[in-house]
Amino acid sequence: MTVLDNRALNRATLARQLLLERAGRPVVDAVAHLCGLQAQEPQEPFIGLWSRLTAFDPAVLSDLLTRRSVVRTHLMRRTVHLVTADDVLAWRARHDAMLRQRVLGVYRDELKGVDLDELAADARDLMSDGEPRTAAEIVRALAGRWPGPGPRPLGEMVVAGLVPMAQAPPRGLWRTKGGVRNVALSSWLGRPVDPPAPEGADDLVGQALVRRYLAAYGPAATADLRAWSGLAGLPGAVAAVRDELVRFRDERGRELLDLPDAPRPDPDTPAPVRFLPAFDNAILGYQDRGRIIDDAHRGLSVAGERVVLVDGRVAATWTVAEDVVTVDPLRTLSRADRAAVAEQGRELAVFLSDGDSDRVRVAASPS
């Protein structure tokens, strides 16, 4: 079985993630291809798409949110993701048990004795009018019948675990601040969430998830699929599609699965500098992140640091203040790499400032 080293996996990941070459595809198609973008920080998806698409216009993404073609919702790993309307309707039921269990994992004692099915029915009835509500408003409306859990456990279980919700604009719009107001997905999109699919060989939703994940993240191990989705590996779905996939091994000996016709570029393909937003799934979408980030820096990926890819790997962090993009290298950068980082940083500064600034500062490399 062919062994793919980290550099080969890196170039495959960059190609699938639209980071090896910016794509000219429509924004909604890019969101679908990427299986959504992690979005608990509302402005970060705009940066992620700017790094991936040619001539990206943030107003287009804002328009897609207001037109309800894409939505912000709790989904993979119980984190807020920006996903297409079609995908959230198809995928939400497949994530129901995981979402509920992850909230219970935090608030098991507080929710002990609560009939979650009854609570869900009450919450669905409350939200059936299609009115966006904050978590506090939901809790106040339900607290008379459900006083025991306390406001935070009750709110998080309803909003993230029991009732499929969208976060209504202005939350998530470009350069717009707005608190989280939750609205039932079925009301917001005018369609019910697809019913749960059977698990095992007949799990067509799971099979589609496997194929979609590999198209955006492969080659990958089932542990990577599990880490990205938060689901328990989808073993039945993986088994059902295994015969249509190709297999490799990584340097650790793990089996990697992939779509046969998906791009796997030459490992020597040049990789341009790319600025990634906080919590980008190009890093978080794997259990083994060695293809894109060194173990010494792995913690950056869950700490909300924005990072810079140089030759396809995390080589710096970046911040922006007063329209100045500041880059802090994590390792020594060559003169050519510093120049490429500065040039891409200038373009980012222009984007973030709506053309008012192209200022960038690349700090000295660590000694």
Phi, psi and omega in degrees: 000133183297135176262128177255120178281176184298327180291320177296318178293324178299312182293325176296316179298314180300318180296314182293326184273007179063030181252351177278327177208129179299141184261151179261020184278160178299154183301314183296326177292323178294317178299318179295314181302319183282001184059034181093166177235136177297137196214027179294334169267111196302328185272348187296323178302330178295320178292317179301320180283327175301322180286348187246339188239146175284138175051043180294129178250113182300335179297332179294316179294318177302319179295321178297324177292315182290331177275358174070025174278333170232155182222157171260127185201157172286128180211253184304131176061016185062025175257158179286127178235150171263114185226162177288155179301318181298319183290318182293324177293323181283326190262339191300315182297328179294337181261357187306307185297319179297315181298315180297315182293326180290324175291318178298326179298334180267323189237036184300315181295315182295329183261007180299131179087353179279126175283102187293330178292320177292318178300318179298319179296318178295319181292319178297321178296318178299316187274359186292345180280355177078008180277128175293138181223147171285164177299322180297321179293322177296315181297316180299322181289332183260345190296332180301322180267337184233069183278343190290313189295332188094157188300311186293310177300319180296314181296314182294322179295317180292310188287320186257341188244328191250317185247121177300120186235154165247151172267114187286144171302153017279359177304125175093357177279156183298127176055030180235130177263141179191138178289171181280120172239124187262140177221142181301132181304317183298324177287317185295320184262351178072017179216145177286154172297140179303142181293160179302140177266150176295145178275171180091208186297337182265007182281081183293327177295316178297320178297318178296321178299317179300311181296317181295319178298314181295325179298328184260343188226347187290169354293145185209156177272162177298331176295327176292316177302317180295318180295322180290313189274331189083355179276167187277047172083348180049051187299321180294319179292318178299315180298323183291330183256359187305320184293342179266001183255161171257157186233145177223181169230150173266183183292342176273354182092003179287144174285131177247138178250152180201159172287138187298326185258011181286152183291132172227084188296160172305133181302338180272004177300128180299141178244124182286161173296136176223138175262123181253148177282177175296141174060037181288137182289348173300335175258312186286348185282014183222150169282317175259106185264012184296343179290343186225341182218138178291150179303325182297337183248008186303324182299336179300329187289340179247002181263001179081016178282137171278139187233162178243131174267128173236125188053036173085357184237155178296119184232353183197164169248162179217151177224169175221134177210134181051043176066016176249124175273123179246129182248130177243105182297147175264347178211173179292129178254140176291166178301319180294320179294319178298321179294319180293321177297316180297319181295314179292326177296322177298317179297322178294318179300319177299315180298311185290334182260009184056038175088002182277344184211144171233029185276133178219146178230121176257112183292167177294148177292151179296146182280000000 
